[in-house]
Amino acid sequence: MNYVYLLECSDGTLYCGWTNDIEKRLKAHNSGKGAKYTRSRLPVRLVYLEEHESSVEAQKREYRIKRLSRNEKLSLINKKSDE
């Protein structure tokens, strides 16, 4: 399984990424070995997660989410938490 995720950083910003091992990726982010963007914004917290069958599908979705405005990303997070 592949995942697209949004993290909330300690400074309140959002980070979007994809992985095939969400637990390992979260540990990497919070240990400072994740994305360069998150290294100076620790700790990070998982706020949104989607499952995808293929890595190509996940990467395409990540690309689309990264193009959303902050408010659109927050709406996505809120919509998911209401389910």
MDAnalysis code that builds the backbone (N, CA, C; Angstrom):
import MDAnalysis as mda
import numpy as np

u = mda.Universe.empty(249, n_residues=83, atom_resindex=np.repeat(np.arange(83), 3), trajectory=True)
u.add_TopologyAttr("name", ["N", "CA", "C"] * 83)
u.add_TopologyAttr("resid", np.arange(1, 84))
u.add_TopologyAttr("resname", ["MET", "ASN", "TYR", "VAL", "TYR", "LEU", "LEU", "GLU", "CYS", "SER", "ASP", "GLY", "THR", "LEU", "TYR", "CYS", "GLY", "TRP", "THR", "ASN", "ASP", "ILE", "GLU", "LYS", "ARG", "LEU", "LYS", "ALA", "HIS", "ASN", "SER", "GLY", "LYS", "GLY", "ALA", "LYS", "TYR", "THR", "ARG", "SER", "ARG", "LEU", "PRO", "VAL", "ARG", "LEU", "VAL", "TYR", "LEU", "GLU", "GLU", "HIS", "GLU", "SER", "SER", "VAL", "GLU", "ALA", "GLN", "LYS", "ARG", "GLU", "TYR", "ARG", "ILE", "LYS", "ARG", "LEU", "SER", "ARG", "ASN", "GLU", "LYS", "LEU", "SER", "LEU", "ILE", "ASN", "LYS", "LYS", "SER", "ASP", "GLU"])
u.atoms.positions = np.array([
    [0.844, -1.184, 0.000],
    [0.000, 0.000, 0.000],
    [0.885, 1.241, 0.000],
    [0.428, 2.277, -0.665],
    [1.120, 3.561, -0.730],
    [0.242, 4.629, -0.094],
    [0.876, 5.615, 0.478],
    [0.158, 6.626, 1.244],
    [0.567, 8.031, 0.830],
    [-0.406, 8.928, 0.839],
    [-0.172, 10.361, 0.715],
    [-0.563, 10.929, 2.073],
    [0.276, 11.811, 2.599],
    [0.022, 12.305, 3.951],
    [0.289, 13.793, 4.050],
    [-0.342, 14.395, 5.047],
    [-0.068, 15.778, 5.414],
    [0.386, 15.784, 6.859],
    [1.467, 16.511, 7.100],
    [1.981, 16.687, 8.452],
    [1.771, 18.128, 8.869],
    [1.484, 18.311, 10.146],
    [1.483, 19.654, 10.707],
    [2.794, 19.806, 11.455],
    [3.567, 20.813, 11.076],
    [4.862, 21.058, 11.706],
    [4.675, 21.892, 12.967],
    [5.716, 21.948, 13.796],
    [5.629, 22.672, 15.063],
    [5.340, 24.160, 14.877],
    [5.684, 24.710, 13.713],
    [5.401, 26.127, 13.463],
    [4.032, 26.354, 12.821],
    [3.232, 25.270, 12.706],
    [1.880, 25.382, 12.171],
    [1.783, 25.209, 10.667],
    [2.912, 25.078, 9.980],
    [2.872, 24.875, 8.537],
    [2.524, 23.427, 8.216],
    [2.132, 23.188, 6.970],
    [1.762, 21.849, 6.523],
    [2.780, 21.330, 5.523],
    [3.062, 20.037, 5.600],
    [3.977, 19.378, 4.677],
    [3.264, 18.179, 4.067],
    [3.358, 18.031, 2.756],
    [2.730, 16.915, 2.051],
    [3.802, 15.994, 1.488],
    [3.582, 14.691, 1.612],
    [4.516, 13.718, 1.057],
    [3.806, 12.411, 0.746],
    [4.573, 11.445, 0.220],
    [4.034, 10.113, -0.045],
    [5.064, 9.081, 0.406],
    [4.600, 7.893, 0.728],
    [5.475, 6.821, 1.183],
    [4.770, 5.486, 1.024],
    [5.522, 4.409, 1.138],
    [4.907, 3.084, 1.173],
    [5.006, 2.475, 2.568],
    [5.557, 3.226, 3.529],
    [5.657, 2.784, 4.921],
    [5.473, 4.007, 5.818],
    [4.232, 4.277, 6.199],
    [3.920, 5.517, 6.913],
    [4.582, 5.586, 8.286],
    [4.621, 4.478, 9.024],
    [5.241, 4.513, 10.359],
    [6.727, 4.834, 10.268],
    [7.414, 4.188, 9.349],
    [8.847, 4.435, 9.157],
    [9.090, 5.878, 8.727],
    [8.236, 6.385, 7.856],
    [8.399, 7.751, 7.365],
    [8.179, 8.777, 8.469],
    [7.163, 8.558, 9.314],
    [6.917, 9.483, 10.432],
    [8.093, 9.498, 11.397],
    [8.649, 8.321, 11.684],
    [9.827, 8.248, 12.557],
    [10.993, 8.993, 11.938],
    [11.170, 8.843, 10.623],
    [12.253, 9.548, 9.934],
    [12.064, 11.062, 10.040],
    [10.854, 11.531, 9.791],
    [10.589, 12.973, 9.896],
    [10.902, 13.469, 11.304],
    [10.392, 12.784, 12.322],
    [10.551, 13.261, 13.697],
    [11.951, 13.057, 14.260],
    [12.775, 12.268, 13.592],
    [14.165, 12.116, 14.042],
    [15.097, 13.054, 13.279],
    [14.525, 13.880, 12.398],
    [15.326, 14.834, 11.643],
    [15.931, 14.262, 10.374],
    [15.524, 13.048, 10.002],
    [16.054, 12.396, 8.801],
    [15.043, 12.357, 7.670],
    [13.967, 13.104, 7.824],
    [12.947, 13.168, 6.779],
    [13.287, 14.265, 5.796],
    [12.297, 14.933, 5.305],
    [12.491, 16.002, 4.333],
    [13.235, 17.183, 4.947],
    [14.007, 17.850, 4.125],
    [14.749, 19.033, 4.570],
    [13.800, 20.076, 5.184],
    [12.611, 20.203, 4.589],
    [11.633, 21.182, 5.072],
    [11.240, 20.933, 6.527],
    [11.056, 19.674, 6.895],
    [10.562, 19.371, 8.239],
    [11.666, 19.359, 9.303],
    [12.909, 19.250, 8.905],
    [14.017, 19.132, 9.877],
    [14.071, 20.269, 10.873],
    [13.785, 21.458, 10.433],
    [13.849, 22.617, 11.332],
    [12.492, 22.954, 11.932],
    [11.512, 22.089, 11.730],
    [10.153, 22.356, 12.209],
    [9.617, 21.202, 13.054],
    [10.479, 20.568, 13.801],
    [10.098, 19.401, 14.611],
    [9.481, 19.838, 15.921],
    [8.610, 19.028, 16.504],
    [8.110, 17.763, 15.972],
    [7.003, 17.990, 14.941],
    [6.746, 16.954, 14.158],
    [5.646, 16.992, 13.193],
    [4.578, 16.009, 13.633],
    [3.356, 16.268, 13.189],
    [2.214, 15.429, 13.582],
    [1.410, 15.086, 12.342],
    [1.070, 13.809, 12.192],
    [0.253, 13.360, 11.074],
    [-1.171, 13.879, 11.243],
    [-1.669, 14.605, 10.221],
    [-3.023, 15.155, 10.299],
    [-3.924, 14.667, 9.175],
    [-3.339, 14.003, 8.159],
    [-4.144, 13.535, 7.029],
    [-3.435, 12.372, 6.359],
    [-4.224, 11.360, 5.944],
    [-3.652, 10.179, 5.316],
    [-4.630, 9.607, 4.296],
    [-4.122, 9.284, 3.115],
    [-4.891, 8.606, 2.072],
    [-4.125, 7.358, 1.648],
    [-4.841, 6.291, 1.325],
    [-4.228, 5.064, 0.818],
    [-4.400, 4.997, -0.695],
    [-3.354, 4.502, -1.379],
    [-3.393, 4.328, -2.833],
    [-2.749, 2.996, -3.181],
    [-3.258, 2.361, -4.209],
    [-2.751, 1.059, -4.636],
    [-1.340, 1.129, -5.205],
    [-1.067, 2.136, -6.026],
    [0.241, 2.203, -6.683],
    [1.006, 3.452, -6.266],
    [2.328, 3.380, -6.407],
    [3.153, 4.537, -6.088],
    [2.904, 5.674, -7.082],
    [2.629, 5.342, -8.326],
    [2.350, 6.368, -9.339],
    [1.085, 7.134, -8.966],
    [0.071, 6.413, -8.555],
    [-1.193, 7.035, -8.126],
    [-0.944, 7.960, -6.927],
    [-0.170, 7.484, -5.955],
    [0.138, 8.277, -4.760],
    [0.927, 9.535, -5.123],
    [1.889, 9.399, -6.006],
    [2.703, 10.545, -6.413],
    [1.883, 11.585, -7.167],
    [0.969, 11.134, -7.991],
    [0.091, 12.068, -8.708],
    [-0.806, 12.823, -7.729],
    [-1.326, 12.104, -6.739],
    [-2.185, 12.742, -5.735],
    [-1.380, 13.730, -4.879],
    [-0.161, 13.353, -4.518],
    [0.706, 14.252, -3.758],
    [0.915, 15.551, -4.545],
    [1.185, 15.422, -5.828],
    [1.392, 16.593, -6.680],
    [0.168, 17.504, -6.653],
    [-1.023, 16.913, -6.771],
    [-2.260, 17.713, -6.763],
    [-2.470, 18.393, -5.409],
    [-2.215, 17.676, -4.316],
    [-2.401, 18.264, -2.984],
    [-1.408, 19.408, -2.766],
    [-0.177, 19.230, -3.205],
    [0.824, 20.286, -3.033],
    [0.435, 21.569, -3.754],
    [-0.371, 21.477, -4.768],
    [-0.809, 22.654, -5.516],
    [-2.001, 23.355, -4.865],
    [-2.609, 22.746, -3.851],
    [-3.741, 23.356, -3.162],
    [-3.270, 24.501, -2.270],
    [-4.148, 25.434, -2.006],
    [-3.847, 26.509, -1.051],
    [-3.884, 25.931, 0.361],
    [-3.364, 26.676, 1.301],
    [-3.394, 26.237, 2.700],
    [-4.835, 25.996, 3.154],
    [-5.740, 26.901, 2.799],
    [-7.141, 26.749, 3.206],
    [-7.774, 25.498, 2.595],
    [-7.426, 25.199, 1.346],
    [-7.946, 23.987, 0.712],
    [-7.399, 22.733, 1.397],
    [-6.127, 22.773, 1.808],
    [-5.548, 21.639, 2.537],
    [-6.231, 21.465, 3.895],
    [-6.487, 22.580, 4.576],
    [-7.178, 22.502, 5.865],
    [-8.587, 21.950, 5.699],
    [-9.264, 22.318, 4.627],
    [-10.595, 21.776, 4.341],
    [-10.525, 20.270, 4.110],
    [-9.506, 19.827, 3.401],
    [-9.293, 18.405, 3.158],
    [-9.097, 17.663, 4.484],
    [-8.291, 18.231, 5.365],
    [-8.037, 17.641, 6.691],
    [-9.332, 17.580, 7.492],
    [-10.079, 18.696, 7.517],
    [-11.323, 18.757, 8.279],
    [-12.377, 17.807, 7.741],
    [-12.454, 17.691, 6.426],
    [-13.423, 16.795, 5.800],
    [-13.128, 15.350, 6.183],
    [-11.859, 14.973, 6.180],
    [-11.438, 13.612, 6.524],
    [-11.738, 13.318, 8.000],
    [-11.521, 14.297, 8.869],
    [-11.754, 14.070, 10.296],
    [-13.244, 13.980, 10.628],
    [-14.089, 14.518, 9.758],
    [-15.541, 14.433, 9.961],
    [-16.114, 13.082, 9.562],
    [-15.362, 12.302, 8.796],
    [-15.863, 10.998, 8.305],
    [-15.910, 9.978, 9.415],
])
